[in-house]
Amino acid sequence: MIRVFAHAFTLALCFLLPSAWAGQVYTLSVVPQFTPVDIGLRWSPVLAYLEKEAGVSLQLRVQDRIPKFEADFLAGLPDFVFLNPWHEVMAMKAHGYVPLLRGGDLLNGILVVDRHGPIKNLNDLNDKTLAFPSPNAFGASLYMRALLTEKEKIAFRTTYVGTHQNVYRHVLLGEVAAGGGVGATLDKEPASMQSRLTVLYTTPGVPSHPLAAHPRVPAEVRERLTAALLKLDHDPAGRKLLAAVELDRAQVADYARDYAPLEKLKLGQYAQVEKTGDK
């Protein structure tokens, strides 16, 4: 049902932007931290702006699960991709995806628990089950699991529940002892839900999710798109559009400076490439 709805929603977006079919249409795949509907609602105003301001037409490729999203960019299918820092390392190695720009804030993974539950410190998590969006969600899972295991010496079981939204709900339903997320997704939850969760642990900050381009995209197109997005940061309405897609205080990204250092963390032993079939 999710697949059918996501496909229908993608088609609806195409009809909302009919002029996109007049010329070259590039594809954009977005990491599914949120549901396909949420992704469409957040990104469609940005796509409309880019077509008008930069003359760059983009069509969303909506994936409902992170493993499908990973398989998509590892196959080099999308022209542009908005992805987490570790995904950028994967994408660079696989096809040379070039990061164009990123948000100005550092990305911190957070581990949340029920504010009124029994978990009060990290040691309470020993032998408990923790929820994560997917194995390779960077701050919310990959970096978090590595730190809990290597630095904090916590032994725990894992369950992967697809999205950050699902993580927070699993915690509040008592189905897991704690769950991994990031501040940006927790901040977008209803205030009533945020008030019931507390952050137990935070990872060190790293440069945030970049918008990257496949090297087949002409440099001139990349430059126009980047300039148009940076221009949005100059007025309040534009900043709201950027915040909705997690590109707050957008700035030019650089792989060597921002993401190559992640290769030294040896996170590969915690990364997984899941099968893309539904479970």
Stockholm file with secondary structure:
# STOCKHOLM 1.0

chainA/1-279         MIRVFAHAFTLALCFLLPSAWAGQVYTLSVVPQFTPVDIGLRWSPVLAYLEKEAGVSLQLRVQDRIPKFEADFLAGLPDFVFLNPWHEVMAMKAHGYVPLLRGGDLLNGILVVDRHGPIKNLNDLNDKTLAFPSPNAFGASLYMRALLTEKEKIAFRTTYVGTHQNVYRHVLLGEVAAGGGVGATLDKEPASMQSRLTVLYTTPGVPSHPLAAHPRVPAEVRERLTAALLKLDHDPAGRKLLAAVELDRAQVADYARDYAPLEKLKLGQYAQVEKTGDK
#=GR chainA/1-279 SS CHHHHHHHHHHHHHHHSGGGGGSCEEEEEECCSSCHHHHHHHHHHHHHHHHHHHCCEEEEECCSSHHHHHHHHHTTCCSEEECCHHHHHHHHHHHCCEEEEECSSEECEEEEEETTSSCCSGGGGTTEEEEESCTTCIIIIIHHHHIIIIISCCCEEEEECSSHHHHHHHHHTTSSSEEEEEHHHHHTSCHHHHTTEEEEEECCCEECCEEEECTTSCHHHHHHHHHHHHHHTTSHHHHHHHHHTTCTTCEECCIIIIIGGGGGGCGGGGCCCCCCSCC
#=GC SS_cons         CHHHHHHHHHHHHHHHSGGGGGSCEEEEEECCSSCHHHHHHHHHHHHHHHHHHHCCEEEEECCSSHHHHHHHHHTTCCSEEECCHHHHHHHHHHHCCEEEEECSSEECEEEEEETTSSCCSGGGGTTEEEEESCTTCIIIIIHHHHIIIIISCCCEEEEECSSHHHHHHHHHTTSSSEEEEEHHHHHTSCHHHHTTEEEEEECCCEECCEEEECTTSCHHHHHHHHHHHHHHTTSHHHHHHHHHTTCTTCEECCIIIIIGGGGGGCGGGGCCCCCCSCC
//
